[in-house]
């Protein structure tokens, strides 16, 4: 399906939370893990003319933050073709005291002006990895730009308990999101259309029990 103009798409997000003692169960099912950052879930649209659109998971414009000129410049370099791109990322700025103006990209909904409906999570990650995976990496992500402000989330296929227990700073890493690699992207016109192929496992705080 062609994507020819800016139109908001709801980001795939997990609704169901699991306790840590279920991590091994999902690992045994062959699911993959990405770190869940303490950020603001965001849709980023890049037009063929390199116009940028940035909205939160509630289909609202950000009130106190916007893409910096540097981030726009680097995204244009990473996605140079004159076609539409729509990415899903966490903005690390408002909630993280030590990390500012940083994007943690973990999925894509549109590439090459094509909606990625019916593509699997694995297929989308293979496409993104070809663009974003680098030799410069941190524990949870690859670093995609000279200043270290664009991150591409790593996918882990094993050792989920170890990954979860390695979290030292819940202000940056809230936990893990587990995703079925063969789960297919469905219509993003409703906010809960893509909850069936992912779950979250978070460190407890006053806002949630796990």
N, C-alpha and C positions, 0 to 999 in steps of 0.2 A: 504494500500500500504506500503510495506517495505521500510525502509530507511537504507541502508547498508554501506554507505561511505559518507564522508563529501562532500556536494554539497550546494552551496549557494542558499538560499531561500529569496525572497524579503519579508520584514516585512509588515504585514497589517497596512496601515496608512490611515488616512482620508485626502481627497483632498479638499472637499467642506467645507467652513467655513460659519458659521451662526452668525447673531447678537444675542446679549444676550436676546433680546425680543422674540426670538424663543425657548428659553430653556423650557418654560412651555409646548409648543406644543410637543416637543419630550418626555418630562416627561409624558404627557398624552397618548402618544403612547406606553408607557411601556418600553422605552429604558433605558439603564443604563449609569451611568457616572463614568469615572475615571479622576483623575486629570492629566493634561498634564504638564509634567515637562520640564524645560528648559535644556534639555540634548541633547545627541547625540544618535539617534535611532540606535540600534545595534542588530545584530543577534549573539547569542552565541551558539556554538556547543560543545557538550561534547561527546567524543567517548566512546565505551565500555572500552578502556584502560585508560580512563581519560586523553586523549589529548584534548586540548582546541583550539577552533577556534573562532575568534572574528572579525566581519566585519561590516562596516557601511551600511546605507540604499542604498548607491550607488554601492554596491558590491566591496568595496575597503577595504584593510587593514587599520587599524588606524595608522596614521603616528606618532603621538606624545603621544599615550597612549596604554597601554596593560594591560590585566588582571594581577593583582598582585598575588604573591604566596598565600597570604592569601585568596583572592577571589576564586582562584582555589581550595584551600583546602576546603573552606566552600561549594562551589557548589558541590564538590565531595561527601561531607557528605549529602547534601540535595537530591542528585540524585545518590545514590550509586550503582544501578544495572549496570550490564555489558551490557548495551544497549545504543543506541544513544538517546540523548536529544538535542533539538534545542529550545532555548528560545528567546523571544523578550523583549528587555529592553531598557531603556534610561540610558546611562552612564552620571552620574552627576560628572563632573570634570572640563572640559575646560570652560564651560559657567557659572558655579555657583561659585562665589567667596568664599563662606563659606562651600561648600560641595565638597569633593574630594574622588576619588576612590570608588564611590558608585554606585550600580546597582539598578535600579527601574524596577522590572520585572512586565510586564503587560499582557503577552500572551505566548503561546507555540505553536509550529508548529509540533514538533516531540516529542513523549514520548514513551519509551519502544521500540524504533526502528520502530515505526509505524507513518507514516504520518497521521496527523489529518484532512486531507481533508474531507469535508462534515460534520465535527463536528460543532456544534453551539458554539457561544461565551460562552453561559451559560455552556455547557458541558465542555469546556476547563477550564473555571474558577473553576468549581467544582473539576476537577482533580488537578489543581494547588493549590487550597485552602487546599486540603487534605495533600499536601506536605508542603506548605509555611505559611499558616495562623497560627499565634501564639497569645499568650495572651499579647504580648508586642506590643503596637501599638501607632502610632502617628495619627495626624489628617487625613492624606491622604493615609496611608499605614501601613502594619504590618512589624515589624522588625524581620528578620529571622536568625540573627547571633549574637554572643556575642559582636562584636565591632560596630554593627549597620551600616554595610556597604552593606547589601543586604536587599532591601525593596521589599515587594509584594504589588502591588497597590490594594487599596480597591475599591469595586464596590458599587456605591450608586444608589438607586432606586427611590429616591424622594428628594425634596428640592433643585432642581438644582439651582434656583436663589440664594438661601442662600449660597450654596456651592461656587458659582461663586463670589458673593459679599464678601465672607470671605477671598478671596485672598488678602494678605497684602504685599506679596513680589513677584512681577512678575519675578524677577530674578531667582526665584526657581519654582514657579507655573505659567505657561503661561496662563492657563485657564482650560477648561474641554474638554474631548473627549467623545462624546455620542455614544453608541454602541447598536445596535439591538441585544438583547440576543438570538434571534433565527436566526440571520444571520449566514450563513454557510461559513466556510473557503473554498475558492476556490484555484486553483493552484497558487503557489507562485513563478512561473517561470517568471512572468511579474510584474512590479512594481505597477501597478494600478488594479490588479485583485480583490482586496478586499476593494475597496473604497465604495461600495454601501451600506454597513451596518454600516457605521460610519461617523460622522461629528465632526468638531471641533469648539470651541467657545473660542476665545482668547482675552486677554486684548490688546487694541490697542497700537501700537508703530510705529516707523518710517518705519517699514518693512511691516506692514499689517494694514488694516483699522479695522478689527475685528477678 
